[in-house]
Amino acid sequence: MSRPLWFVQLLKKIFPTRYHLARWTRVPLFDRLVEACFFAGDRIFCLPQDQALRTIQIDQPVALPEEVVLPSQVVEYFIKQAKTHWLMNTCLCREANHCQSYPTELGCLFLGEAAAGINPRLGRPVTKIEALAHVRRCREAGLVHVIGRSRVDAFWLGVGPAEKLLTICNCCPCCCLISVSPHLAPRLGARITRLPGVSITVNERCLGCGTCAAGICVVDAISLLNGRAVIGDACRGCGRCVAVCPQQAIELAVEDDQFVTGAIARLSPLIEVI
């Protein structure tokens, strides 16, 4: 049964405490209980922004722009495969956090049979064409696609089974699904990860200007140390820092040129969207 609006409003009220609540999962044994209830079998990928990928090296000569395989194609693949597409009226995270930097109307997109059970006052069914246009607008606004199976979403939406609900979250630093991951118990935070084979490094051109550390990183993984940007282990490989660096001092590299098909292959067995 879909969640009533009062339940959603309650979640928005407690949204500011999300990091504190996430740290409670580090209590021994409690992390296993939370995993069994809300994370069992989940796999969620943060996709690098397309514009960041155009500046990489793929352990071989870089392809021409029109030939580059882009991370957004992972999202587009599942949209084209799905029969049910449900678009939220708003991004509850940005709305709850009173975000002033990114559009609150660019909400999550849910795919799969379970999405049909979402409270109709929270969103509406859309066509494949509308869904593709929505994720394109999200990319143009500078948002980061996070895609995967999330039992947390199935729970708060009151739909199921989780195996028939695919989440496509369009994240900014306000958003909870990815930004909360470094605060979770390690076994839980690892469920929300970078695309396999993606790495981000700082090269010798870094001047320590701090542009990349000024509210750019979705998981706040960048700091300045001895006049140089340092990327911590919390990095989920979104590439936002690559796109904004004025010195082109941050590089995104992909070890496998089949990273898109690899991501699709990892997600497909977990979720039924057809």
Secondary structure, DSSP 8 states (H G I E B T S, - for coil): ----HHHHHHHHHHGGGHHHHHHGGGSTTHHHHHIIIIITT-EEEE---HHHHTT-B-SS----GGG---THHHHHHHHHH-S-EEEESS-HHHHHTT-SSS-TT---EEESGGGGGS-TTSEEE--HHHHHHHHHHHHHTT-EEEEEE-HHHHHHHT---GGG-EEEEEE-TT-HHHHTGGGS-HHHHTTEEE-TTEEEEE-TT-----GGGTTT-TT--EEE-SSSEEE-TT-----HHHHH-TT--EEEEES-TTHHHHHHHHHGGG----
